[in-house]
Amino acid sequence: MNALDRGAPARLATYQNLIGETWQSAQSGKTLPMVEPSTGAVFAHIAASGKADIDLAVKAARHAFDEGAWGKLAAFERGRLLMKLAQAILDNGEELANLEARDCGKPMKQARADVTATARYFEFYGGAADKLHGETIPYLTGMTVIGLREPLGVTAHIVPWNYPMQIFGRSVGGSLAAGNACVVKPAEDACLSLVRIAQFALDVGFPPGALNLVTGTGEEAGAALTAHPEIDFISFTGSPEVGAMVQRAAADNHVGVTLELGGKSPQIVFADADLDAVLPFAVNAIVQNAGQTCSACSRLLVEKPIYDRFMDRLAGLFSALRVGTHEADLDCGPLISARQKGRVENFLGEADAAKLPVLARGNIVEGTPDTGFFVPPTLIGNVPPDMRLAREEIFGPVLSAIPFSEESEALRLANSTDYGLVAALWTRDGGRQLRMARALRCGQVFVNGFGAGGGIELPFGGVKKSGHGREKGFEALYEFTQLKTIVLKHG
């Protein structure tokens, strides 16, 4: 069996769904084109699945959990399978990196880092599978109370296009470790690496139905999955608007949901910061993956005494950035689609109309296809805090610089958007570090640094419109389990 439809034209591969242990086309026979962001050309097709395909996948997962081999495995056996999958990902790392880079447009070095992080997720959760312990609760004399952690059943996972492998790993890895059976609906814009990983799961011995993958649009396949009455939990990463729709669908079936919905994260630089240390992080936190990162620090808050000096140095770094195809493996690749490129250019048009100073732009290198979806990294200075540019998620390589006068203003500005996912804080003042970290309204705060190589072990999630629930780390295992209380009266 293979994910590729051998009946499809040889010049363009067509990737199928994994349902149970069978690769199959969409029931409708329809497909969707996969477009290469670097060139704008169609290079493959995927199944355009709908309600019937989702129903088959959910039923396969339900059987695997309720009656099949997956539901009968001991926790340590699940852990061994996850470890084997991690090794298969590493063994096939270059193939996966090439798929991810071509599919998403990201430079090869970024795609290779994503492979490493994805394998690490399955290693982490493989090691954690048999360490999800319950508890005993002191109660009345003659009674023993046990808190038992149990899997939820069948979990739905809607994975976005910006980091298909990593977000698959952090979501599906935790759910499988806890003993659930999974149905995954990846984004129609980028998903081919996940099709291959699903094949690897079969290859290393995952029982039929433990992991199911169905491709298609959010409007059809995604909506059918979130509304399915036999789903016990939903994990969604995407926009706040679609997240609200997912939450409403979950409410109709009275099931839980983890939502990670993006951010407008700040980097806050005080005058006493080590500017040499800050500069590379300030660039990478917005340029990585062409700014298409939920935790991207797209707002730069800089204390006024150092603002001009810092901006001059930062502009020099931005001006040296090189943009090109995924194969060129430069600092920044294309955006995912023509639609996303248009959205980012609309924000930049608003900045031009407001006559905001563009302090620096990166360079699209010679020979880059003009049919690709490229936008050079752009540094904009003195952005008014109430402007859309400073308040809404752009999801592109655009950094808005905002000066501030004192700590209280920095805190007010940092907390002034509808989002609250991540923040970075740069200061040598120990008291300020703790005051600010505690007062920032977000799920993660980095002090004198940013990012953690994927942060596999670190609970991740937001507040406000950035969503709720936590992924990554051991905390994710609690999201994917439920606590059963057993009261034993023994005299």
Secondary structure as the mmCIF struct_conf table of DSSP 4:
data_model
#
loop_
_struct_conf.conf_type_id
_struct_conf.id
_struct_conf.beg_label_comp_id
_struct_conf.beg_label_asym_id
_struct_conf.beg_label_seq_id
_struct_conf.end_label_comp_id
_struct_conf.end_label_asym_id
_struct_conf.end_label_seq_id
BEND BEND1 ALA A 3 ALA A 3
STRN STRN1 LEU A 4 LEU A 4
TURN_TY1_P TURN_TY1_P1 ARG A 6 GLY A 7
BEND BEND2 ALA A 8 ALA A 8
TURN_TY1_P TURN_TY1_P2 ALA A 10 ARG A 11
BEND BEND3 LEU A 12 LEU A 12
STRN STRN2 ALA A 13 TYR A 15
STRN STRN3 ASN A 17 ILE A 19
TURN_TY1_P TURN_TY1_P3 GLY A 20 GLU A 21
STRN STRN4 THR A 22 GLN A 24
TURN_TY1_P TURN_TY1_P4 GLN A 27 SER A 28
STRN STRN5 THR A 31 VAL A 35
TURN_TY1_P TURN_TY1_P5 PRO A 37 THR A 39
STRN STRN6 VAL A 42 ALA A 47
HELX_RH_AL_P HELX_RH_AL_P1 LYS A 51 ASP A 66
TURN_TY1_P TURN_TY1_P6 GLU A 67 GLU A 67
BEND BEND4 GLY A 68 GLY A 68
HELX_RH_AL_P HELX_RH_AL_P2 ALA A 69 LYS A 72
HELX_RH_AL_P HELX_RH_AL_P3 ALA A 75 ASP A 91
TURN_TY1_P TURN_TY1_P7 ASN A 92 ASN A 92
HELX_RH_AL_P HELX_RH_AL_P4 GLY A 93 CYS A 104
HELX_RH_AL_P HELX_RH_AL_P5 MET A 108 ALA A 128
HELX_RH_3T_P HELX_RH_3T_P1 ALA A 129 LYS A 131
STRN STRN7 GLU A 135 ILE A 137
BEND BEND5 LEU A 140 LEU A 140
TURN_TY1_P TURN_TY1_P8 THR A 141 GLY A 142
STRN STRN8 MET A 143 PRO A 151
BEND BEND6 GLY A 153 GLY A 153
STRN STRN9 VAL A 154 VAL A 159
BEND BEND7 TRP A 161 TYR A 163
HELX_RH_AL_P HELX_RH_AL_P6 PRO A 164 ALA A 178
TURN_TY1_P TURN_TY1_P9 GLY A 179 GLY A 179
STRN STRN10 ALA A 181 PRO A 186
TURN_TY1_P TURN_TY1_P10 GLU A 188 ASP A 189
BEND BEND8 ALA A 190 ALA A 190
HELX_RH_AL_P HELX_RH_AL_P7 LEU A 192 ASP A 203
TURN_TY1_P TURN_TY1_P11 VAL A 204 GLY A 205
HELX_LH_PP_P HELX_LH_PP_P1 PHE A 206 PRO A 207
TURN_TY1_P TURN_TY1_P12 PRO A 208 GLY A 209
BEND BEND9 ALA A 210 ALA A 210
STRN STRN11 LEU A 211 LEU A 213
HELX_RH_PI_P HELX_RH_PI_P1 GLY A 218 GLY A 222
HELX_RH_AL_P HELX_RH_AL_P8 ALA A 223 ALA A 227
TURN_TY1_P TURN_TY1_P13 PRO A 229 GLU A 230
STRN STRN12 PHE A 233 THR A 237
BEND BEND10 GLY A 238 GLY A 238
HELX_RH_AL_P HELX_RH_AL_P9 PRO A 240 ASP A 252
TURN_TY1_P TURN_TY1_P14 ASN A 253 HIS A 254
STRN STRN13 GLY A 256 GLU A 260
STRN STRN14 SER A 265 VAL A 269
TURN_TY1_P TURN_TY1_P15 ALA A 271 ASP A 272
BEND BEND11 ALA A 273 ALA A 273
HELX_RH_AL_P HELX_RH_AL_P10 LEU A 275 VAL A 287
HELX_RH_3T_P HELX_RH_3T_P2 GLN A 288 GLY A 291
TURN_TY1_P TURN_TY1_P16 CYS A 294 SER A 295
STRN STRN15 CYS A 297 GLU A 303
HELX_RH_AL_P HELX_RH_AL_P11 LYS A 304 SER A 319
TURN_TY1_P TURN_TY1_P17 ALA A 320 ALA A 320
STRN STRN16 ARG A 322 VAL A 323
TURN_TY1_P TURN_TY1_P18 HIS A 326 ASP A 329
BEND BEND12 ASP A 331 ASP A 331
STRN STRN17 CYS A 332 CYS A 332
BEND BEND13 ILE A 336 ILE A 336
HELX_RH_AL_P HELX_RH_AL_P12 ALA A 338 ALA A 353
TURN_TY1_P TURN_TY1_P19 ALA A 354 LYS A 355
STRN STRN18 VAL A 358 ARG A 361
STRN STRN19 ASN A 363 ILE A 364
HELX_LH_PP_P HELX_LH_PP_P2 VAL A 365 VAL A 365
TURN_TY1_P TURN_TY1_P20 GLU A 366 GLY A 367
TURN_TY1_P TURN_TY1_P21 ASP A 370 THR A 371
BEND BEND14 GLY A 372 GLY A 372
STRN STRN20 THR A 378 ILE A 380
BEND BEND15 ASN A 382 ASN A 382
TURN_TY1_P TURN_TY1_P22 PRO A 385 ASP A 386
BEND BEND16 MET A 387 MET A 387
HELX_RH_AL_P HELX_RH_AL_P13 ARG A 388 ARG A 391
BEND BEND17 GLU A 392 GLU A 392
BEND BEND18 GLY A 396 PRO A 397
STRN STRN21 VAL A 398 PHE A 404
BEND BEND19 SER A 405 GLU A 406
HELX_RH_AL_P HELX_RH_AL_P14 GLU A 407 ALA A 414
TURN_TY1_P TURN_TY1_P23 ASN A 415 ASN A 415
BEND BEND20 THR A 417 ASP A 418
BEND BEND21 LEU A 421 LEU A 421
STRN STRN22 VAL A 422 TRP A 426
BEND BEND22 ARG A 428 ARG A 428
HELX_RH_AL_P HELX_RH_AL_P15 GLY A 430 ALA A 439
BEND BEND23 LEU A 440 LEU A 440
BEND BEND24 CYS A 442 GLY A 443
STRN STRN23 GLN A 444 VAL A 447
BEND BEND25 ASN A 448 ASN A 448
TURN_TY1_P TURN_TY1_P24 GLY A 453 GLY A 454
TURN_TY1_P TURN_TY1_P25 ILE A 456 GLU A 457
BEND BEND26 LEU A 458 LEU A 458
STRN STRN24 PHE A 460 PHE A 460
BEND BEND27 VAL A 463 VAL A 463
HELX_RH_3T_P HELX_RH_3T_P3 LYS A 464 SER A 466
STRN STRN25 GLY A 467 HIS A 468
BEND BEND28 GLY A 469 GLY A 469
STRN STRN26 GLU A 471 GLU A 471
BEND BEND29 LYS A 472 LYS A 472
TURN_TY1_P TURN_TY1_P26 GLY A 473 PHE A 474
HELX_RH_AL_P HELX_RH_AL_P16 GLU A 475 GLU A 479
TURN_TY1_P TURN_TY1_P27 PHE A 480 PHE A 480
STRN STRN27 THR A 481 LYS A 489
#
